[in-house]
Amino acid sequence: MKDHLNDFLNQGMQLSGDDPSAPEGGSKLLDHLLATSDFLKSKVANKIEFSDPIIELNGKPIIFPNTINVTQGQTGSHKSRLTELLGSCILSRDPNRNYLGFKRKNYDSNNYHLGFIDTERNLQDQFPYAIQQIIEKAGFDKDSPPHNFSYTSILTLPRKQRFDAIRTYVNHLRESYLDKHLVVILDIVT
């Protein structure tokens, strides 16, 4: 199932550069939409088996594999602290550890690779401190961080290049950690 979904998503990634107004671009888009329809027909015809959650909140599943989750809130509402906490939860050495009600659900943290991309904290102290907090709250020493944790910042890039930079970095992580479930935290989208 995971391979089929990855093939499906990769096919979509290849189409992203097509111009839908061009005759062949429109044809490729139609082919893609028809293939998507066929994929969905095969799924609808079978029993749907839902994935186990990655993270639960007070025993209720909230974050699942192969999904996009968004945390929205006003300035100063601690969105970054929440994402740091979720990152620590995913990396945690102790799967039974409770992070303010959040808990990794029956998964070995070695099955995951966490990529963290920051967009606005300074590189002198704010972002390095946040990374230290994630590592330490996950039960590691900052001098020996977990092997399944990567991080970077797009702060120093011109705004025009940021989307391409994020796509490039995520593709790099996908290619580098084929044997892992990749979780990417993008903190913050404004």
C-alpha positions in Angstrom: 0.0 0.0 0.0 2.7 2.5 1.0 4.6 1.8 -2.3 1.4 2.4 -4.3 0.8 5.6 -2.5 4.4 6.7 -3.0 4.2 5.9 -6.7 0.9 7.8 -6.9 2.4 10.9 -5.1 5.6 10.7 -7.2 3.6 10.7 -10.3 1.9 13.9 -9.1 5.2 15.5 -8.3 6.4 14.9 -11.8 3.4 16.7 -13.2 3.8 19.8 -11.1 6.0 21.5 -13.7 3.5 21.0 -16.6 1.6 24.0 -18.0 -2.1 23.0 -18.0 -2.8 25.6 -20.7 -0.5 23.8 -23.2 -2.1 21.0 -25.2 0.2 18.3 -24.0 0.2 19.7 -20.4 -3.6 19.5 -20.4 -3.4 16.0 -21.8 -1.0 14.9 -19.1 -3.2 16.4 -16.5 -6.3 14.6 -17.8 -4.3 11.3 -17.9 -3.3 12.0 -14.3 -6.9 12.7 -13.2 -8.1 9.5 -15.0 -5.4 7.5 -13.3 -6.4 9.0 -10.0 -10.0 8.0 -10.7 -9.0 4.4 -11.4 -6.9 4.4 -8.2 -9.9 5.6 -6.2 -12.2 3.0 -7.9 -9.9 0.2 -6.8 -9.8 1.6 -3.3 -13.6 2.0 -3.1 -14.2 -1.6 -4.3 -12.2 -3.0 -1.3 -12.5 -2.9 2.4 -10.9 0.3 3.7 -8.2 -0.3 6.4 -7.2 2.8 8.2 -3.6 3.4 9.2 -2.8 3.4 12.9 -2.1 6.9 14.2 1.4 8.2 14.8 0.3 10.4 17.7 -2.7 10.4 20.0 -3.9 13.1 22.3 -5.4 11.8 25.6 -6.0 8.4 23.9 -7.7 9.9 20.7 -5.9 9.5 17.4 -4.9 12.9 15.9 -1.9 12.5 13.5 -1.9 9.7 11.0 0.7 8.6 8.4 0.4 10.1 4.9 -1.5 13.2 6.0 -0.9 16.9 6.2 -1.7 18.5 9.5 -1.8 22.2 10.1 -1.6 24.0 13.4 -3.2 27.5 13.1 -3.2 30.2 15.7 -2.5 33.9 16.4 0.9 35.4 17.0 2.1 34.4 20.5 -0.2 31.3 20.8 2.8 28.9 21.1 2.5 27.1 17.7 6.2 26.6 17.6 6.3 25.2 21.1 3.6 22.7 20.1 5.5 21.6 17.0 8.6 21.2 19.1 6.7 19.0 21.5 5.3 16.9 18.7 8.8 16.5 17.3 10.1 15.3 20.7 7.2 12.9 20.9 8.1 11.4 17.6 11.8 11.0 18.4 11.3 10.0 22.0 13.3 7.1 23.4 10.4 6.2 25.6 7.2 5.4 23.6 5.2 5.5 26.8 6.2 9.1 27.7 3.4 11.5 27.8 4.0 15.0 26.3 1.1 17.1 27.7 -1.3 14.4 26.7 0.4 13.7 23.4 1.9 10.2 23.0 3.5 8.3 20.1 1.2 5.4 19.4 3.0 2.0 19.5 5.7 2.9 17.1 9.5 2.4 17.3 11.0 5.8 16.8 13.7 4.2 14.6 11.0 3.7 12.0 10.7 7.5 11.6 12.9 10.3 10.3 11.9 13.8 11.4 12.8 16.7 9.2 12.4 20.1 10.8 12.4 23.2 8.6 12.3 26.6 10.3 11.3 29.8 8.5 11.7 32.7 10.9 13.8 32.1 14.0 17.3 33.5 14.0 20.2 31.1 13.6 22.3 32.6 16.4 20.3 31.4 19.4 16.5 31.0 18.8 16.5 28.1 16.3 19.5 26.3 17.8 17.8 26.5 21.2 14.6 25.1 19.8 16.6 22.2 18.3 18.2 21.6 21.7 14.8 21.5 23.4 13.5 18.9 20.9 16.5 16.7 21.4 16.5 17.0 25.2 12.8 16.5 25.6 13.1 13.4 23.4 15.5 11.9 26.0 18.8 12.5 24.2 21.8 14.6 25.1 22.4 17.6 22.9 25.9 16.3 22.2 24.5 13.0 20.8 21.3 13.8 19.0 19.1 11.1 17.5 20.3 9.8 14.2 16.8 10.1 12.7 16.5 13.9 13.1 17.5 16.5 10.4 16.9 20.2 10.5 17.5 23.3 8.5 16.3 26.9 8.1 15.2 28.9 5.0 15.5 32.2 6.8 18.5 33.4 4.9 17.0 32.6 1.5 15.2 35.2 -0.6 11.4 34.6 -0.4 11.2 33.7 -4.1 13.5 30.7 -3.5 11.9 29.4 -0.3 9.3 27.1 -1.8 11.8 25.5 -4.2 14.2 25.2 -1.3 11.6 23.4 0.8 10.7 21.1 -2.0 14.4 20.3 -2.7 15.1 19.6 1.0 12.0 17.3 1.4 12.9 15.4 -1.8 16.4 15.0 -0.4 15.0 13.6 2.9 12.7 11.3 0.9 15.6 9.9 -1.1 17.9 9.6 1.8 15.5 7.8 4.2 13.6 5.4 1.9 13.3 2.9 4.7 11.7 5.4 7.2 8.4 7.1 7.5 9.2 10.7 6.9 7.6 13.3 9.1 8.3 16.9 8.1 7.6 19.9 10.3 7.5 23.2 8.6 7.5 25.9 11.2 6.0 28.5 10.3 4.0 29.2 7.2 2.8 32.8 7.1 
